[in-house]
Amino acid sequence: MSRADFDPASVQPDGRPASRATLFDPAGGGPWRGSVAGLALDGPVTVLAYGTDEIGVGPRLHVHPYDETFIVIQGRARFFVGDAVVEASAGEVVLGPAGVPHKFENLGPGRLQTIDIHHSPQWIQTDLE
């Protein structure tokens, strides 16, 4: 599939070099596998990795002053975003808008693995539970 959404000559590189950071150790344990702040990469987003094998388990209710995008990598999850309840499976993406309390849980069977993108160069959160 070929795309041509913009003229490459219309964007000037800002001089930042490519950068790399470790998000998680694949052999590591625990549900919070790791995070990389956008500040560490000189970028605009912070990335978290979350995974659990326990059905019904997930992050507690919380809120951010920016959007959060969840990518379900493996398994199935139930997201609670404000008054909405959204079920998502591997390959699907869910948005938690800025200022809207949210949480999610593993629906099973098996492991839930997500990549959570915070639309901020640093992780800012207030837990509500």
FISEMAR-748258 format. One line per field, with one value per residue: residue in three letters; x, y, z of N, C-alpha, C, O, CB in turn. Coordinates in steps of 0.001 Angstrom, whole numbers. Glycine has a CB too. Layout:
residu (ALA; ...)
neast (X; ...)
nnorth (Y; ...)
nup (Z; ...)
caeast (X; ...)
canorth (Y; ...)
caup (Z; ...)
ceast (X; ...)
cnorth (Y; ...)
cup (Z; ...)
oeast (X; ...)
onorth (Y; ...)
oup (Z; ...)
cbeast (X; ...)
cbnorth (Y; ...)
cbup (Z; ...)
! end
This chain:
residu (MET; SER; ARG; ALA; ASP; PHE; ASP; PRO; ALA; SER; VAL; GLN; PRO; ASP; GLY; ARG; PRO; ALA; SER; ARG; ALA; THR; LEU; PHE; ASP; PRO; ALA; GLY; GLY; GLY; PRO; TRP; ARG; GLY; SER; VAL; ALA; GLY; LEU; ALA; LEU; ASP; GLY; PRO; VAL; THR; VAL; LEU; ALA; TYR; GLY; THR; ASP; GLU; ILE; GLY; VAL; GLY; PRO; ARG; LEU; HIS; VAL; HIS; PRO; TYR; ASP; GLU; THR; PHE; ILE; VAL; ILE; GLN; GLY; ARG; ALA; ARG; PHE; PHE; VAL; GLY; ASP; ALA; VAL; VAL; GLU; ALA; SER; ALA; GLY; GLU; VAL; VAL; LEU; GLY; PRO; ALA; GLY; VAL; PRO; HIS; LYS; PHE; GLU; ASN; LEU; GLY; PRO; GLY; ARG; LEU; GLN; THR; ILE; ASP; ILE; HIS; HIS; SER; PRO; GLN; TRP; ILE; GLN; THR; ASP; LEU; GLU)
neast (842; 729; 1394; 826; 594; 1469; 3673; 6979; 8952; 7847; 8310; 10682; 13459; 14008; 16442; 16836; 18375; 17981; 16813; 17054; 15579; 15092; 12088; 10973; 12132; 12084; 12211; 11483; 9285; 6013; 3205; 3527; 5551; 7385; 8462; 8946; 9848; 8867; 10610; 13086; 13639; 13544; 11057; 7453; 5707; 4988; 5678; 4243; 4419; 2205; 1136; -722; -1533; -3648; -7078; -9559; -7969; -6220; -5015; -5758; -8545; -7945; -6717; -5611; -4041; -3982; -4506; -4714; -3647; -4453; -3080; -4016; -2119; -2051; -4518; -7658; -9486; -11413; -12363; -12960; -14061; -14735; -18202; -18446; -18158; -15878; -15007; -12084; -9918; -6875; -4968; -6633; -7401; -7824; -9068; -8448; -9710; -8318; -8616; -10717; -11714; -10334; -9869; -8751; -9305; -8231; -9898; -9509; -9631; -6375; -3325; -3195; -1810; -670; 229; 652; 110; 1010; 77; 2100; 5248; 6011; 4993; 2041; -206; -3224; -4416; -7599; -8778)
nnorth (-1176; 2049; 5303; 8835; 11234; 13794; 16444; 15705; 17682; 19782; 19644; 20291; 18698; 18699; 18448; 16612; 13606; 10093; 7979; 5623; 3477; 1214; -416; -2624; -5582; -8555; -10942; -10234; -9903; -9302; -6998; -4287; -3699; -1843; 1518; 4273; 7497; 10261; 12370; 11128; 10272; 12546; 13136; 13442; 11701; 9336; 5969; 2995; -382; -2943; -5907; -8818; -12009; -12586; -12911; -10391; -8469; -5350; -1988; 477; 2820; 5902; 9165; 11402; 14489; 14580; 12868; 9252; 6440; 3120; 85; -3085; -5797; -8517; -10893; -10082; -7222; -5276; -2033; 787; 3833; 6863; 7012; 5013; 1596; -452; -3188; -4790; -6511; -8321; -6479; -4330; -849; 1565; 4691; 6859; 9769; 13003; 14025; 12315; 9839; 6538; 2950; -463; -4020; -7449; -9640; -12264; -15479; -16257; -14356; -10771; -8222; -4993; -1997; 1195; 4436; 7505; 10722; 12730; 14118; 13255; 11047; 11669; 11434; 10925; 8889; 7484; 5512)
nup (0; -979; 208; 228; 1975; 2576; 1520; 1624; 1488; 2809; 5496; 7897; 9361; 12910; 14063; 16106; 17165; 16346; 18962; 21712; 24150; 26881; 27285; 28662; 30397; 28811; 30245; 32741; 35637; 37125; 36942; 36049; 33663; 32727; 31870; 29628; 29625; 27631; 27813; 28132; 25612; 24192; 23158; 22462; 23834; 26496; 27195; 28399; 29586; 30324; 31916; 32825; 34198; 35755; 36018; 35984; 37095; 37089; 36409; 38935; 39256; 37727; 36647; 34054; 32941; 30219; 27043; 26907; 25177; 24642; 23652; 22923; 23124; 23618; 24532; 26256; 27302; 29629; 29554; 31556; 31037; 32013; 31931; 30116; 29058; 27591; 25683; 24586; 22348; 21501; 19212; 19045; 19779; 22339; 23458; 26148; 27052; 27952; 31334; 31927; 34106; 34285; 33964; 33622; 33127; 33126; 31062; 30415; 28663; 29972; 29453; 29672; 27824; 27445; 25688; 26754; 25878; 26872; 26248; 26657; 27612; 30083; 32761; 34316; 36881; 38765; 41249; 41849; 43257)
caeast (0; 1521; 727; 1452; -290; 2004; 4882; 8114; 9707; 7167; 8684; 12120; 13886; 14326; 17808; 16938; 18859; 17235; 17200; 16574; 15508; 14499; 10759; 10856; 12948; 11151; 12282; 11052; 7957; 5168; 2315; 4097; 6773; 8332; 8005; 9958; 9339; 9208; 11781; 14289; 13850; 13322; 9844; 6235; 4865; 5555; 5169; 4251; 4051; 1476; 670; -1092; -2182; -4771; -8375; -10203; -6953; -5725; -4715; -6872; -9136; -7041; -6985; -4442; -4396; -3717; -5052; -3935; -4037; -4134; -3009; -4071; -1163; -2395; -5632; -8873; -9605; -12595; -11959; -13952; -13613; -15894; -19397; -18415; -17478; -15426; -14216; -11140; -9090; -5574; -5017; -7523; -6889; -8842; -8642; -8905; -9514; -7792; -9553; -11769; -11198; -10353; -9136; -9080; -9061; -8051; -11096; -9135; -8709; -4954; -2607; -3480; -613; -982; 1163; -130; 808; 606; 330; 2845; 6638; 6221; 3829; 1377; -1396; -3848; -5207; -8894; -9146)
canorth (0; 3270; 6498; 10133; 12110; 15150; 16683; 15647; 18940; 20770; 19432; 20371; 17998; 19628; 18228; 15559; 12324; 8905; 7574; 4306; 3212; -84; -323; -3687; -6781; -9638; -11998; -9677; -10261; -8236; -6421; -3076; -4199; -756; 2737; 5158; 8864; 10982; 13204; 10318; 10133; 13861; 12995; 13991; 10710; 8394; 4642; 2025; -1760; -3558; -7253; -9658; -13283; -12708; -12471; -9390; -7576; -4287; -751; 1110; 3991; 7049; 10185; 12151; 15759; 14391; 11618; 8015; 5460; 1754; -893; -4440; -6627; -9920; -11110; -9280; -6304; -4435; -680; 1665; 5180; 7662; 6175; 3987; 318; -865; -4412; -4777; -7706; -8133; -5787; -3172; 343; 2295; 6022; 7468; 11213; 13812; 14419; 11309; 8718; 5266; 1783; -1635; -5305; -8615; -10470; -13657; -16342; -16049; -13116; -9480; -7401; -3741; -877; 2371; 5622; 8748; 11832; 13696; 13686; 12635; 10355; 12475; 10639; 10975; 7698; 7801; 4354)
caup (0; -1100; 760; -18; 2734; 2657; 733; 2536; 1446; 3641; 6898; 8132; 10576; 13996; 14538; 17118; 16644; 16753; 20308; 22103; 25582; 27172; 27872; 29657; 30275; 28479; 31249; 34017; 36122; 37639; 35938; 35459; 33062; 32562; 31204; 29055; 29526; 26404; 28108; 27938; 24168; 23608; 22361; 23051; 24511; 27448; 26865; 29492; 29266; 31427; 31623; 33957; 33921; 36683; 35502; 36823; 37662; 36222; 37128; 39657; 38626; 37778; 35632; 33568; 32308; 28786; 26510; 26992; 24179; 25055; 22575; 23465; 22382; 23845; 25442; 26191; 28435; 29790; 29925; 32135; 30673; 32387; 32038; 29065; 29255; 26267; 25652; 23467; 22198; 20858; 17938; 19121; 20446; 23097; 23885; 27389; 26869; 29060; 32367; 32127; 34893; 33570; 34442; 32832; 33789; 32271; 30912; 30213; 29400; 29723; 29726; 29056; 27659; 26770; 25597; 27107; 25392; 27535; 25321; 27468; 27744; 31390; 33313; 35340; 37194; 40082; 41517; 42438; 44083)
ceast (882; 723; 1535; 579; 196; 3253; 6071; 8945; 9082; 7531; 10202; 12483; 14305; 15693; 17957; 17471; 17874; 17701; 16533; 16551; 14851; 13159; 10584; 11826; 11995; 11139; 11774; 9643; 7185; 4333; 2868; 5474; 7811; 7696; 9199; 9310; 9764; 10429; 13082; 14643; 13762; 12113; 8609; 5357; 5678; 4893; 5322; 3900; 3392; 1049; 331; -1753; -3439; -6044; -8985; -9246; -6520; -5429; -5960; -7368; -8217; -7392; -5686; -4913; -4159; -4372; -4111; -4509; -3544; -4140; -3001; -3204; -1551; -3579; -6817; -8976; -10970; -12102; -13169; -13420; -14789; -17076; -19406; -17673; -17171; -14616; -13343; -10281; -7782; -5754; -5907; -6920; -8053; -8255; -9274; -8659; -8998; -8904; -10671; -11178; -11331; -9552; -9466; -8737; -8948; -9344; -10773; -9820; -7265; -4488; -3206; -2169; -1003; 265; 304; 673; 212; 1020; 950; 4287; 6970; 4907; 3287; 40; -1903; -4712; -6478; -9437; -7974)
cnorth (1232; 4453; 7729; 11194; 13552; 15233; 16675; 16929; 20011; 20647; 19449; 19598; 19008; 19385; 17152; 14287; 11214; 8530; 6260; 4211; 1851; 118; -1385; -4805; -7935; -10766; -11523; -10090; -9043; -7605; -5165; -3434; -3103; 442; 3493; 6527; 9481; 11857; 12441; 10173; 11464; 13836; 13413; 12993; 9864; 7047; 3719; 657; -2361; -4950; -8011; -10934; -13453; -12104; -11475; -8365; -6562; -3053; -182; 2339; 5200; 8015; 10907; 13481; 15744; 13082; 10453; 7038; 4088; 854; -2269; -5326; -8099; -9985; -10203; -8439; -5636; -3099; 60; 3080; 6119; 6742; 5032; 2738; -219; -2140; -4389; -6029; -7357; -7525; -4556; -2075; 1063; 3638; 6381; 8966; 11910; 14159; 13434; 10135; 7405; 4201; 648; -2888; -6405; -9425; -11946; -14226; -15993; -14634; -11920; -8718; -6160; -2867; 363; 3617; 6855; 9900; 13001; 13211; 13133; 12055; 11189; 11791; 10940; 9737; 8103; 6636; 3993)
cup (0; -575; 413; 634; 2836; 1786; 1694; 2552; 2349; 5127; 7021; 9401; 11648; 14616; 15606; 16478; 17007; 18153; 20654; 23615; 25764; 27866; 28950; 29349; 29980; 29503; 32610; 34379; 36574; 36546; 35280; 34952; 32886; 31900; 30661; 28900; 28204; 26597; 27864; 26464; 23433; 22687; 23130; 23813; 25473; 27190; 28071; 28949; 30503; 31004; 32890; 33458; 34775; 36096; 36500; 37416; 36615; 37046; 37804; 38893; 38826; 36658; 35291; 32984; 30798; 28354; 26804; 25976; 24623; 23828; 23225; 22565; 22449; 24794; 25196; 27453; 28433; 30321; 30479; 31923; 30900; 32590; 31020; 29524; 27858; 26400; 24410; 23516; 21511; 19477; 17951; 19991; 21115; 23518; 25220; 27282; 28133; 30036; 32645; 32918; 34126; 34309; 33490; 33600; 32753; 32254; 30781; 28974; 29063; 29991; 28993; 29000; 26881; 26665; 25779; 26748; 26058; 26630; 26080; 27561; 29131; 31893; 34455; 35613; 38593; 40228; 42251; 43283; 44973)
oeast (1697; -464; 2761; -94; -592; 3809; 6166; 9585; 9713; 7097; 10906; 11861; 14887; 16062; 19078; 17065; 17028; 18865; 15584; 17400; 14127; 13096; 10097; 12283; 11167; 10141; 11647; 8891; 7637; 4689; 2702; 6442; 9008; 6558; 10316; 8351; 10874; 11200; 14074; 15806; 13888; 12120; 8693; 4350; 6885; 3680; 6385; 3168; 3948; 643; 1009; -2440; -4217; -6075; -8932; -9671; -6459; -5578; -7076; -6690; -7772; -8251; -4781; -6067; -4139; -4754; -2899; -5722; -2368; -5097; -2092; -3527; -1405; -3645; -6983; -8601; -11595; -11501; -14268; -12443; -15721; -16976; -20289; -16699; -18073; -13639; -13791; -9960; -7602; -6572; -5939; -6051; -9138; -7085; -10481; -7516; -9227; -10001; -11502; -10235; -12308; -8696; -10354; -7994; -9493; -9831; -11637; -10536; -6980; -5155; -3661; -1487; -1589; 1210; -663; 1776; -948; 2195; 399; 4524; 8062; 3832; 3976; -756; -1113; -5637; -6453; -10459; -8061)
onorth (1417; 4596; 7683; 11963; 14444; 14216; 17579; 17223; 21032; 21470; 18711; 19826; 20046; 20044; 16808; 13928; 11393; 8742; 5829; 4792; 1390; 752; -1082; -4968; -8265; -11479; -12326; -10570; -7907; -7660; -4984; -3469; -3392; 396; 3372; 6696; 9253; 12069; 13032; 9975; 11516; 14416; 13710; 13399; 9690; 6983; 3661; 541; -2300; -5156; -7871; -10941; -14377; -10931; -11691; -7483; -6861; -3076; -339; 2836; 5483; 7730; 11012; 13593; 16802; 12273; 10623; 6833; 3913; 861; -2592; -5564; -8837; -9221; -9633; -8882; -5453; -3027; -33; 3480; 6173; 5777; 4175; 2810; -417; -2178; -4019; -6539; -6249; -7982; -3810; -2329; 1165; 3718; 6229; 9406; 11440; 14541; 13686; 9498; 7185; 4492; 775; -2855; -6310; -9847; -12795; -13492; -15487; -13840; -12032; -8580; -6247; -2988; 564; 3825; 7200; 10031; 14100; 12003; 12607; 12512; 11404; 11587; 11184; 9531; 8944; 6786; 3045)
oup (904; -866; 316; -53; 3151; 1372; 2524; 3561; 2623; 5933; 6332; 10439; 11334; 15589; 15980; 15373; 17884; 18495; 19997; 24292; 24881; 28919; 30039; 28217; 30829; 29614; 33534; 33531; 36429; 35369; 34074; 35711; 32893; 31434; 31166; 28146; 27721; 25661; 27438; 26112; 22209; 21601; 24322; 24392; 25306; 26987; 28690; 27966; 31600; 29861; 33908; 32436; 34540; 35726; 37710; 38163; 35422; 38268; 37308; 37994; 39938; 35824; 36119; 32571; 30169; 29200; 26934; 25923; 24941; 23053; 23988; 21401; 21474; 25757; 24118; 28539; 27389; 31393; 29933; 32556; 30098; 33348; 31064; 30273; 27045; 27148; 23325; 24589; 21005; 18679; 16973; 20824; 20543; 23892; 25408; 27407; 29248; 29629; 33517; 32448; 33411; 35143; 32647; 34580; 31653; 33303; 31001; 28293; 27977; 30655; 27855; 30015; 25802; 27445; 25045; 27252; 25831; 26288; 26133; 27587; 29348; 31504; 35453; 34697; 39506; 39442; 43149; 43952; 45754)
cbeast (-955; 1945; 549; 1635; -469; 2326; 4795; 8992; 9786; 5668; 8104; 12576; 15055; 13277; 18342; 15566; 20274; 17440; 16831; 17452; 14715; 15445; 9679; 9426; 13801; 11493; 13712; 11145; 8058; 6008; 998; 4158; 6470; 9519; 7192; 10507; 9838; 8034; 11729; 14102; 12838; 14564; 9692; 5432; 4168; 5347; 5907; 3266; 5303; 246; 1710; -2031; -1210; -4435; -9338; -10931; -5729; -6737; -4120; -6439; -10549; -5560; -8065; -3645; -3602; -2168; -5294; -3964; -3473; -5143; -1740; -5561; 260; -1183; -5174; -10130; -8493; -13668; -11352; -14217; -13100; -16209; -20639; -17759; -18360; -14590; -15126; -10253; -9835; -4813; -5482; -8893; -6153; -9323; -9004; -8175; -10820; -7128; -10139; -12359; -11937; -9806; -9506; -8351; -10184; -6857; -11886; -9491; -8986; -4637; -1155; -4583; 531; -2101; 1975; -506; 718; 1255; -983; 2207; 7556; 6791; 4189; 1186; -1094; -4690; -4396; -9892; -9563)
cbnorth (2; 3511; 6386; 10409; 11561; 15544; 18046; 14491; 19457; 20634; 18087; 21850; 17024; 19535; 19493; 15296; 11999; 7712; 8657; 3192; 4337; -943; -471; -4227; -7046; -10201; -12502; -8180; -11254; -7183; -6107; -1889; -4837; -1214; 3630; 4613; 9724; 11829; 13701; 8942; 9170; 14329; 11572; 14603; 9811; 8868; 4060; 2435; -2606; -2700; -8010; -8901; -14440; -12030; -13697; -10066; -8381; -3963; 284; 1509; 4272; 6599; 11195; 11325; 16888; 14377; 11737; 7408; 5831; 1239; -674; -4975; -6434; -10716; -10936; -10177; -5244; -5091; 81; 1343; 5247; 8734; 7026; 4543; -707; 252; -5677; -3507; -8791; -9469; -6721; -3585; 1284; 1475; 7072; 6854; 11854; 15100; 15698; 10819; 8622; 5445; 1419; -1612; -5630; -9486; -10023; -14491; -17822; -16405; -13270; -8678; -8185; -2993; -858; 2364; 5730; 8885; 12277; 13867; 14839; 13658; 8911; 13996; 9146; 12284; 6665; 8159; 3136)
cbup (1208; -2566; 2301; -1558; 4100; 4133; -63; 2169; 7; 3470; 7437; 8244; 10264; 15063; 15067; 17786; 17200; 15741; 21340; 21498; 26341; 28044; 26792; 29712; 31580; 27131; 31377; 33984; 37255; 38313; 36561; 36487; 31732; 31762; 32169; 27673; 30707; 25941; 29561; 28558; 23589; 22843; 21891; 21984; 23491; 28937; 25633; 30612; 28816; 31845; 30831; 34920; 34170; 38013; 35267; 37921; 38175; 35111; 36174; 41095; 39204; 37669; 36126; 32496; 32936; 28480; 24991; 28447; 22778; 26124; 21665; 23548; 22932; 24414; 26831; 26020; 28397; 30757; 28707; 33667; 29173; 31317; 31858; 27798; 30107; 25584; 25671; 23501; 21406; 20759; 16884; 19670; 19440; 24347; 22826; 28638; 26437; 28531; 32008; 30748; 36235; 32160; 35936; 31493; 34796; 32758; 29712; 31448; 29087; 28321; 29345; 29850; 26933; 27511; 24211; 28620; 23843; 28972; 24612; 28901; 27434; 32406; 33794; 34881; 37061; 40277; 42341; 41336; 43203)
! end
